[in-house]
């Protein structure tokens, strides 16, 4: 079996896609919260969006690291 080298060239684009997707999901959840009268659903969506906010912080830190690594040509 041949080992595949670590190809990080598209990491910034992939992370940005995930950031955009997460933000869109947060927006949709906010819309659902505004439309529902069910307090349990509203609370679940609020908690889910809080987890998404924390995930976004991590993704943004990761994209900064990847962008710097890309500028340096992925050399250590």
JOQUIJO-V219055 format. One record per helix or strand. SS is the DSSP state (helix for helix, strand for strand). FROM is the first residue (numbers start at 1). TO is the last residue. If there is no record, write none. Layout:
ss=(SS | SS)
from=(FROM | FROM)
to=(TO | TO)
This chain:
ss=(helix | helix)
from=(11 | 39)
to=(35 | 71)
